[in-house]
Amino acid sequence: MSKHIYTKNPNKIDNTNQSTLDIKDTVVRPFKFNGSIAHKAYVEFIVTNSHAFTLEEEPVFRKFL
């Protein structure tokens, strides 16, 4: 598969160490983590879905993160 991409679609290769996805002619760039955005999204998730604030203390939730 790698050989095919490099020979048939070289214009879709980005010179990073991470892979990219091609979904309907749209290249999805590598994910970059932003802690403040993640925290804000977590608080919004807790508040808008009426989850307990202690959700973050659950071992399974910490494993998920």
C-alpha positions in Angstrom: 0.0 0.0 0.0 2.8 2.4 0.9 4.5 1.8 -2.5 1.2 2.5 -4.3 0.7 5.8 -2.5 4.2 7.0 -3.2 4.1 6.0 -6.9 0.5 6.8 -7.8 -0.4 9.7 -5.4 2.8 11.5 -4.5 1.1 14.9 -4.2 -0.9 13.6 -1.3 2.1 12.8 0.8 3.0 15.2 3.6 6.6 15.0 4.8 5.8 14.4 8.5 6.3 11.4 10.7 2.6 10.9 11.1 0.2 9.4 8.6 -2.7 11.2 7.0 -6.1 10.0 5.8 -7.7 10.8 2.5 -11.5 11.0 2.8 -13.4 12.0 -0.3 -10.4 14.0 -1.7 -9.9 15.8 1.5 -6.6 15.2 3.3 -6.9 15.1 7.1 -3.9 16.5 8.8 -2.2 15.0 11.8 -3.8 15.8 15.1 -2.3 18.4 17.4 -3.3 18.3 21.1 -4.3 21.5 22.8 -4.8 21.2 26.6 -6.9 24.3 27.0 -9.3 23.3 24.2 -9.5 19.8 25.6 -10.3 21.1 29.1 -13.0 23.4 27.7 -14.6 20.6 25.7 -14.5 18.3 28.8 -16.3 20.9 30.9 -18.8 21.5 28.2 -19.4 17.7 27.9 -20.0 17.4 31.6 -22.3 20.4 31.9 -24.4 20.0 28.8 -25.0 16.3 29.3 -25.6 16.5 33.1 -22.8 14.1 33.9 -21.3 13.9 37.4 -18.3 16.1 38.0 -16.6 13.0 39.5 -16.6 11.3 36.2 -12.9 12.2 35.8 -12.1 10.2 39.0 -13.4 6.9 37.5 -10.5 4.5 36.7 -12.1 3.5 33.4 -12.4 7.1 32.3 -8.8 7.8 33.1 -7.8 4.7 31.1 -9.8 6.1 28.2 -7.8 9.4 28.3 
